[in-house]
Amino acid sequence: MTTQKKLLKINGMHCTSCAMNIDGELEDTKGVIQSNTNYAKQVTEVEFEVGKINHEKIIEIIETVGYEAKLIDEK
C-alpha cells in the first residue's frame, strides 16, 4: 500500500467543531487513512492511499461540507 500526505489550507472554519466535521467526513471516506485538521492554523493534513483517492477528490469532499480547501505548495 502506497500512501501520501498532503497539507491543505482551509478557509471558512469558525470553531473547533468545524475542524472535527472535516476530519469526520474525510475519515469516513474510502482511501483516507487519517485526517488532522488544526483550527488555529486553518490547515488539514490528510494521509491517503494512492490509487484509491487523490487530493483533488479530498478537496471536493471538504467543499461539499461547506469549506474552501487549497493544496499548500510543497517545497
TORKE-647027 format. One record per atom (N, C-alpha, C): residue in three letters; x, y, z. Coordinates in steps of 0.001 Angstrom, whole numbers, plus 500000, padded with zeros to 6 digits. Each point is the difference from the previous one (the first is absolute). Example, Ala and Ser with C-alpha at 12.3 -4.5 7.8 and 13.67 -1.06 7.14 Angstrom:
REM TORKE-647027
Ala513190494310507800;Ala499110501190500000;Ala500900501200500000;Ser499650501050499280;Ser500820501190500060;Ser499230501090500730;
//
This chain:
REM TORKE-647027
Met500859498816500000;Met499141501184500000;Met500904501245500000;Thr499827500831498998;Thr500730501256499915;Thr499110501112500546;Thr500573500807500891;Thr499232501104500567;Thr500695501324499714;Gln499216501057500076;Gln500508501369499855;Gln499385500851501083;Lys500713501053500374;Lys499448501013500906;Lys499982501320499245;Lys498907500712500133;Lys499872501328499399;Lys499523500974501065;Leu500473501241499881;Leu499598501068500897;Leu499097500957499223;Leu498831500262500553;Leu499010500847499344;Leu499692501218500869;Lys499895501154499371;Lys499556501236500663;Lys498479499987499974;Ile499383500237501146;Ile498542499980500115;Ile499502501409500307;Asn498995500434499280;Asn499333501277500279;Asn498546499725500362;Gly499486500777500938;Gly498595499889500365;Gly499745499318501331;Met501060499553500689;Met499792499395501320;Met499789501109501033;His499044499780500903;His499688500995501016;His500293499523501417;Cys500220498689500156;Cys500222499451501339;Cys500604498597499888;Thr500313499417501140;Thr500584498663499979;Thr499010498948499502;Ser498713500261500136;Ser499003499059499466;Ser500102499909498482;Cys500327501104499358;Cys500211499984498549;Cys501130499036499648;Ala501085500075500762;Ala501139499108499764;Ala499587498543500191;Met499209499728501024;Met499539498632500243;Met499078499517498885;Asn499180500904499447;Asn499130499630498876;Asn500834499565498801;Ile501050500748499699;Ile500867499669498868;Ile500666498647500233;Asp500585499813501177;Asp500674498737500299;Asp499037498822499934;Gly498819500177500557;Gly499016498916499993;Gly499594499615498589;Glu499746500990499177;Glu499589499736498618;Glu501117499302499228;Leu501218500489500142;Leu501111499393499268;Leu500302498593500494;Glu499990499787501296;Glu500337498684500533;Glu498929498962499697;Asp498801500435499627;Asp498945499078499556;Asp500115499687498515;Thr500984500574499325;Thr500175499844498556;Thr500975498871499704;Lys499588499109499102;Lys500865498882499609;Lys501307500527499412;Gly501109499476500488;Gly501313500409499514;Gly500702500995500904;Val499231500696500847;Val500615500947500940;Val500391499231501259;Ile501266500093500352;Ile500510499302501180;Ile499814500862501240;Gln500367501275499876;Gln499950500894501158;Gln499858501441499546;Ser499252500765500782;Ser499858501428499754;Ser500229500725501312;Asn500816501041499949;Asn500284500787501204;Asn499837501477499637;Thr498880500575500420;Thr499708501395499700;Thr500304500856501217;Asn500749501076499771;Asn500376500919501069;Asn499252501312499779;Tyr499009500250500858;Tyr499196501220499871;Tyr500856501254500136;Ala500901500022500971;Ala500819501190500252;Ala500872500360498797;Lys500535498995499335;Lys500860500233498834;Lys499232500008498686;Gln498712499575500052;Gln499143499955498811;Gln500572499071498922;Val500497498846500435;Val500555499011499067;Val499500498602500341;Thr500038499149498985;Thr499709498583500162;Thr501149499217499406;Glu500513499038500766;Glu500956499046499450;Glu499248498691499826;Val500018499492498794;Val499258498775499720;Val500946498961499405;Glu499899498771500520;Glu500772498875499477;Glu499021499074499293;Phe500360499586498800;Phe499085499190499205;Phe500746498969499164;Glu499247499011499532;Glu500558498941499167;Glu500006500444498536;Val501170500003499416;Val500138500352498587;Val499268498933499179;Gly499225500448499020;Gly499258499082499157;Gly498561499810500441;Lys499711500279501268;Lys498621499898500489;Lys499327501365500043;Ile500794501033500231;Ile499484501374500065;Ile501175500936499718;Asn499697501217499570;Asn501064500983499752;Asn499638501318500695;His500960500936499992;His499745501245500735;His498885500825499371;Glu499778499873498698;Glu498892500745499375;Glu498656499536500556;Lys499827498697500174;Lys498755499459500553;Lys499848500404501469;Ile501116500027500729;Ile499963500415501404;Ile499535501453500104;Ile500503500854499125;Ile499567501401499973;Ile498503500088499705;Glu499520499195499048;Glu498564499969499681;Glu499171499648501227;Ile500446499010500756;Ile499272499566501192;Ile499946501121501028;Ile501115500676500214;Ile500036501114500960;Ile499052501109499547;Glu499970500287498707;Glu499112501042499481;Glu498539499596500122;Thr499711498708499898;Thr498629499502500145;Thr499445500277501396;Val500877499973501017;Val499526500273501361;Val500071501478500363;Gly500343500856499029;Gly499845501440500196;Gly501253500822500230;Tyr501164499455499689;Tyr501236500740500228;Tyr500795500088498691;Glu500850500981499905;Glu500893500111498846;Glu501319499337500357;Ala500554499264499040;Ala501268499316500243;Ala500916500207498797;Lys501284500123500297;Lys501004500221498946;Lys501280499287500409;Leu500595499322499062;Leu501265499307500251;Leu501084501034500293;Ile500742499782501079;Ile501122500880500320;Ile501192499514499211;Asp500646500908499281;Asp501161499644499192;Asp501065499370500863;Glu500469498862499541;Glu501064499310500716;Glu501326500391499402;Lys500945500331500827;Lys501318500447499531;Lys500983498861500080;
//
